[in-house]
Amino acid sequence: MNGRAEWQKLAAVIAVFLTFFYLPVGNLRFDQAILEALHLAKWYAQEHVLLCLIPAFFIAGAIAVFISQASVMKYLGAKANKILSYGVASVSGSVLAVCSCTVLPLFAGIYRMGAGLGPATAFLYSGPAINVLAIILTARILGMELGIARAVGAILFSVVIGLLMHLIFLKEEKAKVTAQMAMPDEPVTRPLWQNSLYFAAMIAVLVFANWGQPATDSGVWATIYNAKWLFTGAFALVLGVMLSLWFGLAWWKTGLIALPVVVLATAFPAQPLLAFTAGVIALSIIISTNGGETTEWFESSWSFAKQILPLLLIGVLIAGALLGRVGHEGLIPSEWVYKAVGGNSFASNFFAAFAGAFMYFATLTEVPILQGLIGNGMGKGPALALLLAGPALSLPNMLVIRSVIGTKKTAVFVALVIVMATISGMLFGAFF
């Protein structure tokens, strides 16, 4: 019997026992924090898992199956042209307009397919940070200066952080180039334009299903919002046609996927989530049993879901317990935050960037949160620091990134975001 191992087990048992023995159940703040953690996890499950993460898992799985490794390496690989690779990474990430968690399956997909660390992390940052709707909302509610600074800062960040990640881990990137050069070319099974249209349809489903309600009831954004489910359904229909024409799915199977969607959408028009959920379930059942590429697609998507979902939900629970939701406190009192982000000192900017990096922001929610903080005395510099660090990072996001690229690279990525956000906030606060 290994004496040291047994002592370690005993220590673990004692630690767990003491944790439960002294658990501060009945303490108002502790009880509230646990409740906030559960509230945030429930809200996350209702608002983000079905509409954001599941479509993202299907897109990530499709990247792994339908896009050749050679294509990924051509545009995003370690040996690709830097201007092309960082341009593609930042633009493709910004088109999605997703939150810091929804971008993770897509990041994992392109990284595993051979994308260089620099372009992959540029994509990882740009997806949630370069959000056109969020930038417009920032300018309208928080002021034009802050909106422009956020847009310029986010675009620069995505490229600079990617380049710095590439340089810091240059030795590993060179090894990746050598390995990629030795790989044989894969045969092309489907024209690029077919794959492009297929991914465009999936991305459109993701974007329109999550189209947020604008501040006003008129205008282009409001019109799109009112018709969001019509757009979502139309692109889902296009997706089904493509599956039958190009991916070997029989027409009658496509019809089986569409049938429960049409029935539920007609019977319960005020609850579109029912039809959306039925479509996801039907698609999963059909493609998982169809064989060939479509079954590989499901298996790859399921692999991403198994890796990412548990870590995200654990992270959401921890974030909810520590920081609560908007208007509700967790273990950390809100007044501490208000006091820490006033003025334009290094400490206030660093705290804003650091706290923003660990908080979870759903898409567009950072603007009303900042509006409340500014109303309570937050400086403009710390506000920008939080805008540049918060939407792109979160505790759940960090846990998943670590599982994809490792602890060291994750720590460097998080540190770069926080440091650059802090410096940007201080510069902005000095001038405005």
TORSE-185714 format. One line per field, with one value per residue (C-alpha): residue number from 1; residue in one letter; chain; x, y, z. Coordinates in pm, whole numbers. Layout:
# residues N
marza: c(NUM,...)
rofi: c(A,...)
torlo: c(A,...)
east: c(X,...)
north: c(Y,...)
up: c(Z,...)
//
This chain:
# residues 432
marza: c(1,2,3,4,5,6,7,8,9,10,11,12,13,14,15,16,17,18,19,20,21,22,23,24,25,26,27,28,29,30,31,32,33,34,35,36,37,38,39,40,41,42,43,44,45,46,47,48,49,50,51,52,53,54,55,56,57,58,59,60,61,62,63,64,65,66,67,68,69,70,71,72,73,74,75,76,77,78,79,80,81,82,83,84,85,86,87,88,89,90,91,92,93,94,95,96,97,98,99,100,101,102,103,104,105,106,107,108,109,110,111,112,113,114,115,116,117,118,119,120,121,122,123,124,125,126,127,128,129,130,131,132,133,134,135,136,137,138,139,140,141,142,143,144,145,146,147,148,149,150,151,152,153,154,155,156,157,158,159,160,161,162,163,164,165,166,167,168,169,170,171,172,173,174,175,176,177,178,179,180,181,182,183,184,185,186,187,188,189,190,191,192,193,194,195,196,197,198,199,200,201,202,203,204,205,206,207,208,209,210,211,212,213,214,215,216,217,218,219,220,221,222,223,224,225,226,227,228,229,230,231,232,233,234,235,236,237,238,239,240,241,242,243,244,245,246,247,248,249,250,251,252,253,254,255,256,257,258,259,260,261,262,263,264,265,266,267,268,269,270,271,272,273,274,275,276,277,278,279,280,281,282,283,284,285,286,287,288,289,290,291,292,293,294,295,296,297,298,299,300,301,302,303,304,305,306,307,308,309,310,311,312,313,314,315,316,317,318,319,320,321,322,323,324,325,326,327,328,329,330,331,332,333,334,335,336,337,338,339,340,341,342,343,344,345,346,347,348,349,350,351,352,353,354,355,356,357,358,359,360,361,362,363,364,365,366,367,368,369,370,371,372,373,374,375,376,377,378,379,380,381,382,383,384,385,386,387,388,389,390,391,392,393,394,395,396,397,398,399,400,401,402,403,404,405,406,407,408,409,410,411,412,413,414,415,416,417,418,419,420,421,422,423,424,425,426,427,428,429,430,431,432)
rofi: c(M,N,G,R,A,E,W,Q,K,L,A,A,V,I,A,V,F,L,T,F,F,Y,L,P,V,G,N,L,R,F,D,Q,A,I,L,E,A,L,H,L,A,K,W,Y,A,Q,E,H,V,L,L,C,L,I,P,A,F,F,I,A,G,A,I,A,V,F,I,S,Q,A,S,V,M,K,Y,L,G,A,K,A,N,K,I,L,S,Y,G,V,A,S,V,S,G,S,V,L,A,V,C,S,C,T,V,L,P,L,F,A,G,I,Y,R,M,G,A,G,L,G,P,A,T,A,F,L,Y,S,G,P,A,I,N,V,L,A,I,I,L,T,A,R,I,L,G,M,E,L,G,I,A,R,A,V,G,A,I,L,F,S,V,V,I,G,L,L,M,H,L,I,F,L,K,E,E,K,A,K,V,T,A,Q,M,A,M,P,D,E,P,V,T,R,P,L,W,Q,N,S,L,Y,F,A,A,M,I,A,V,L,V,F,A,N,W,G,Q,P,A,T,D,S,G,V,W,A,T,I,Y,N,A,K,W,L,F,T,G,A,F,A,L,V,L,G,V,M,L,S,L,W,F,G,L,A,W,W,K,T,G,L,I,A,L,P,V,V,V,L,A,T,A,F,P,A,Q,P,L,L,A,F,T,A,G,V,I,A,L,S,I,I,I,S,T,N,G,G,E,T,T,E,W,F,E,S,S,W,S,F,A,K,Q,I,L,P,L,L,L,I,G,V,L,I,A,G,A,L,L,G,R,V,G,H,E,G,L,I,P,S,E,W,V,Y,K,A,V,G,G,N,S,F,A,S,N,F,F,A,A,F,A,G,A,F,M,Y,F,A,T,L,T,E,V,P,I,L,Q,G,L,I,G,N,G,M,G,K,G,P,A,L,A,L,L,L,A,G,P,A,L,S,L,P,N,M,L,V,I,R,S,V,I,G,T,K,K,T,A,V,F,V,A,L,V,I,V,M,A,T,I,S,G,M,L,F,G,A,F,F)
torlo: c(A,A,A,A,A,A,A,A,A,A,A,A,A,A,A,A,A,A,A,A,A,A,A,A,A,A,A,A,A,A,A,A,A,A,A,A,A,A,A,A,A,A,A,A,A,A,A,A,A,A,A,A,A,A,A,A,A,A,A,A,A,A,A,A,A,A,A,A,A,A,A,A,A,A,A,A,A,A,A,A,A,A,A,A,A,A,A,A,A,A,A,A,A,A,A,A,A,A,A,A,A,A,A,A,A,A,A,A,A,A,A,A,A,A,A,A,A,A,A,A,A,A,A,A,A,A,A,A,A,A,A,A,A,A,A,A,A,A,A,A,A,A,A,A,A,A,A,A,A,A,A,A,A,A,A,A,A,A,A,A,A,A,A,A,A,A,A,A,A,A,A,A,A,A,A,A,A,A,A,A,A,A,A,A,A,A,A,A,A,A,A,A,A,A,A,A,A,A,A,A,A,A,A,A,A,A,A,A,A,A,A,A,A,A,A,A,A,A,A,A,A,A,A,A,A,A,A,A,A,A,A,A,A,A,A,A,A,A,A,A,A,A,A,A,A,A,A,A,A,A,A,A,A,A,A,A,A,A,A,A,A,A,A,A,A,A,A,A,A,A,A,A,A,A,A,A,A,A,A,A,A,A,A,A,A,A,A,A,A,A,A,A,A,A,A,A,A,A,A,A,A,A,A,A,A,A,A,A,A,A,A,A,A,A,A,A,A,A,A,A,A,A,A,A,A,A,A,A,A,A,A,A,A,A,A,A,A,A,A,A,A,A,A,A,A,A,A,A,A,A,A,A,A,A,A,A,A,A,A,A,A,A,A,A,A,A,A,A,A,A,A,A,A,A,A,A,A,A,A,A,A,A,A,A,A,A,A,A,A,A,A,A,A,A,A,A,A,A,A,A,A,A,A,A,A,A,A,A,A,A,A,A,A,A,A,A,A,A,A,A,A,A,A,A,A,A,A,A,A,A,A,A)
east: c(0,131,144,180,-116,-332,-239,-335,-674,-723,-633,-887,-1158,-1082,-1087,-1429,-1560,-1442,-1588,-1933,-1895,-1830,-2049,-2210,-2563,-2805,-2573,-2776,-2497,-2390,-2748,-2803,-2483,-2592,-2931,-2767,-2546,-2854,-3047,-2758,-2720,-3094,-3094,-2786,-2949,-3269,-3116,-2783,-2755,-3031,-3004,-2630,-2423,-2600,-2585,-2221,-2149,-2299,-2089,-1773,-1847,-1902,-1567,-1397,-1576,-1665,-1370,-1040,-743,-554,-815,-790,-409,-412,-594,-531,-239,94,259,-19,33,3,-204,-444,-469,-527,-764,-972,-965,-1079,-1344,-1491,-1503,-1672,-1940,-2071,-2142,-2148,-2071,-1749,-1890,-2059,-1735,-1554,-1670,-1577,-1236,-1173,-1277,-1041,-752,-778,-795,-453,-508,-206,-220,-207,-501,-698,-669,-742,-1064,-1132,-1109,-1281,-1601,-1746,-1546,-1600,-1978,-2129,-2460,-2286,-2057,-2354,-2540,-2232,-2210,-2579,-2608,-2258,-2141,-1980,-1624,-1661,-1827,-1546,-1277,-1436,-1451,-1091,-957,-1133,-1011,-653,-669,-772,-470,-214,-307,-292,51,184,57,233,560,554,504,710,908,590,446,760,724,362,472,720,453,203,449,493,118,-17,-284,-636,-863,-1134,-1476,-1695,-1646,-1553,-1863,-2093,-1919,-1922,-2296,-2358,-2163,-2324,-2669,-2566,-2416,-2732,-2943,-2714,-2719,-3093,-3205,-3009,-3098,-3146,-3429,-3315,-3370,-3639,-3943,-3871,-3589,-3401,-3285,-3639,-3778,-3526,-3599,-3972,-3905,-3611,-3786,-3896,-3531,-3420,-3675,-3590,-3219,-3294,-3499,-3208,-2982,-3211,-3213,-2833,-2814,-3022,-2852,-2488,-2446,-2633,-2934,-3248,-3534,-3776,-3532,-3512,-3892,-3892,-3669,-3897,-4228,-4221,-4082,-4372,-4633,-4507,-4448,-4808,-4959,-4753,-4648,-4586,-4331,-4079,-3829,-4044,-4012,-3641,-3580,-3778,-3569,-3244,-3362,-3491,-3172,-2959,-3156,-3156,-2793,-2661,-2819,-2774,-2415,-2133,-2036,-2350,-2297,-1936,-2072,-2298,-2023,-1781,-2043,-2122,-1751,-1729,-2044,-1908,-1586,-1723,-2070,-1972,-1689,-1914,-2189,-1938,-1790,-2134,-2218,-1893,-1933,-2293,-2193,-1910,-2063,-2436,-2655,-2735,-2900,-2833,-2528,-2317,-2042,-1859,-2053,-2141,-2018,-1665,-1688,-1823,-1542,-1272,-1353,-1376,-1124,-858,-576,-384,-560,-911,-837,-668,-955,-1211,-1019,-955,-1313,-1453,-1236,-1384,-1747,-1987,-2152,-2421,-2413,-2516,-2568,-2237,-2383,-2665,-2430,-2177,-2450,-2532,-2164,-2095,-2400,-2240,-1911,-1716,-1452,-1450,-1109,-1216,-1538,-1338,-1109,-1411,-1561,-1240,-1181,-1531,-1718,-1417,-1342,-1524,-1447,-1646,-1466,-1122,-1196,-1276,-983,-751,-888,-811,-470,-341,-285,23,-121,-452,-277,-78,-390,-586,-290,-251,-619,-615,-289,-386,-733,-577,-334,-610,-835,-566,-489,-856,-924,-630,-775,-1147)
north: c(0,342,538,879,818,713,1026,1237,1065,1122,1491,1522,1358,1590,1896,1801,1727,2063,2246,2106,2131,2506,2577,2915,2805,3053,3348,3588,3675,3312,3195,3480,3390,3026,3143,3382,3101,2888,3181,3259,2892,2866,3185,3065,2730,2899,3179,3048,2671,2603,2915,2989,2690,2408,2583,2667,2299,2197,2460,2348,1985,2078,2259,1938,1717,1921,2160,2009,2061,2200,2478,2582,2582,2779,3073,3037,2796,2873,2911,3119,3478,3687,3970,3717,3496,3776,3953,3637,3561,3906,3947,3596,3634,3974,3856,3609,3867,3597,3601,3481,3130,3075,3146,2863,2561,2748,2841,2481,2361,2576,2529,2150,2163,2328,2703,2887,3002,3369,3365,3131,3365,3666,3488,3399,3765,3920,3711,3863,4188,4323,4315,4578,4592,4625,4900,5096,5053,5169,5485,5565,5505,5568,5834,5854,5876,5552,5380,5479,5389,5047,4979,5088,4916,4585,4569,4648,4407,4110,4151,4260,3987,3727,3848,3856,3502,3390,3557,3440,3079,3110,2790,2582,2760,2679,2314,2327,2469,2184,1927,2089,2093,1717,1650,1514,1712,1591,1510,1767,1600,1908,2246,2538,2734,2457,2441,2822,2844,2565,2740,3072,2916,2770,3100,3281,3047,3123,3500,3545,3306,3525,3865,4092,4335,4692,4995,5138,4980,5128,5113,4838,4654,4645,4520,4237,4155,4127,3886,3701,3364,3394,3451,3166,2928,3032,2965,2636,2534,2627,2419,2119,2152,2164,1853,1665,1800,1792,1583,1263,1305,1156,1395,1200,1231,1606,1607,1419,1690,1967,1804,1862,2212,2309,2150,2319,2655,2648,2526,2749,3060,3256,2997,2961,2792,2477,2450,2533,2263,2006,2087,2036,1701,1577,1684,1507,1181,1174,1263,1044,737,832,709,866,1232,1341,1090,1204,1558,1465,1272,1564,1811,1584,1558,1939,1948,1688,1881,2232,2227,2091,2342,2629,2542,2504,2842,3006,2871,3007,3345,3373,3291,3547,3834,3763,3893,4245,4417,4126,4068,3757,3705,4019,4333,4573,4871,4730,4741,5097,5219,5039,5179,5552,5796,5703,5555,5243,5056,5151,5060,4734,4638,4713,4504,4221,4209,4236,3946,3714,3831,3673,3917,3796,3976,4345,4324,4497,4832,4865,4728,4999,5262,5179,5176,5512,5652,5541,5719,5490,5674,5665,5499,5201,5185,5131,4882,4677,4700,4568,4286,4188,4069,3872,3683,3524,3261,2993,3095,3060,2707,2593,2774,2596,2258,2347,2519,2441,2635,2833,2969,3048,3242,3442,3518,3635,3843,4011,4105,4246,4439,4588,4679,4849,5054,5147,5260,5477,5643,5701,5837,6079,6239,6215)
up: c(0,-97,229,62,-169,126,322,19,3,376,336,53,265,557,329,189,538,677,375,441,820,802,499,575,487,640,581,367,123,78,22,-225,-411,-450,-573,-820,-952,-1020,-1170,-1407,-1506,-1572,-1780,-1969,-2046,-2165,-2368,-2498,-2514,-2768,-2981,-2962,-2862,-3045,-3386,-3307,-3231,-3565,-3745,-3563,-3647,-4011,-4018,-3903,-4157,-4465,-4489,-4589,-4362,-4659,-4700,-4335,-4351,-4675,-4519,-4144,-4111,-3948,-4289,-4450,-4563,-4247,-4400,-4552,-4242,-3990,-4227,-4274,-3899,-3790,-4060,-4022,-3646,-3659,-3905,-3648,-3373,-3104,-2731,-2568,-2520,-2856,-3043,-2857,-3063,-3382,-3241,-3134,-3479,-3682,-3437,-3447,-3827,-3842,-3803,-3666,-3304,-3409,-3657,-3429,-3129,-3353,-3452,-3087,-2984,-3286,-3272,-2953,-2952,-3305,-3288,-3517,-3329,-2993,-3121,-3261,-2932,-2740,-2951,-2912,-2537,-2398,-2642,-2985,-2844,-2652,-2948,-3189,-2934,-2884,-3258,-3326,-3014,-3086,-3446,-3345,-3050,-3263,-3491,-3230,-2981,-3258,-3371,-3016,-2949,-3267,-3167,-2804,-2913,-3232,-3169,-3153,-3457,-3659,-3561,-3677,-4015,-4057,-3975,-4212,-4501,-4467,-4486,-4816,-5003,-4941,-5237,-5306,-5272,-5314,-5484,-5259,-5358,-5230,-4893,-4875,-4934,-4685,-4410,-4498,-4443,-4105,-3994,-4105,-3888,-3591,-3648,-3710,-3433,-3190,-3335,-3035,-2986,-3073,-2852,-3085,-3249,-3592,-3844,-4023,-3710,-3570,-3901,-3907,-3543,-3608,-3895,-3732,-3722,-4085,-4180,-3954,-4106,-4461,-4415,-4236,-4542,-4770,-4547,-4586,-4966,-4969,-4749,-5002,-5315,-5209,-4893,-4973,-4743,-4899,-4968,-4748,-4454,-4507,-4501,-4170,-4022,-4149,-4048,-3669,-3725,-3953,-3725,-3408,-3579,-3704,-3377,-3145,-3344,-3022,-2901,-3183,-2951,-2963,-3340,-3326,-3062,-3263,-3569,-3376,-3235,-3570,-3749,-3486,-3511,-3892,-3958,-3675,-3839,-4204,-4241,-4438,-4407,-4226,-3945,-3916,-3891,-3600,-3421,-3456,-3329,-3035,-2954,-2924,-2712,-2467,-2425,-2401,-2240,-1893,-1859,-1965,-1719,-1433,-1524,-1537,-1190,-1045,-1219,-1095,-737,-735,-930,-954,-1236,-1350,-1054,-819,-602,-557,-300,-419,-315,-599,-398,-414,-792,-795,-571,-768,-1115,-1045,-1195,-1448,-1241,-1335,-1054,-1171,-1535,-1439,-1208,-1480,-1734,-1486,-1355,-1708,-1821,-1559,-1577,-1826,-2068,-2304,-2639,-2602,-2222,-2149,-2262,-2004,-1735,-1817,-1832,-1469,-1365,-1533,-1356,-1028,-1099,-1331,-1535,-1916,-1924,-1709,-1913,-2233,-2055,-1954,-2305,-2462,-2212,-2102,-2413,-2543,-2220,-1929,-1668,-1856,-2175,-2011,-1887,-2240,-2404,-2161,-2270,-2634,-2626,-2276,-1955,-2064,-2388,-2219,-1941,-2197,-2404,-2099,-1975,-2315,-2328,-1972,-2015,-2352,-2224,-1921,-2132,-2380,-2096,-1944,-2279,-2356,-2009,-2036,-2351,-2274)
//
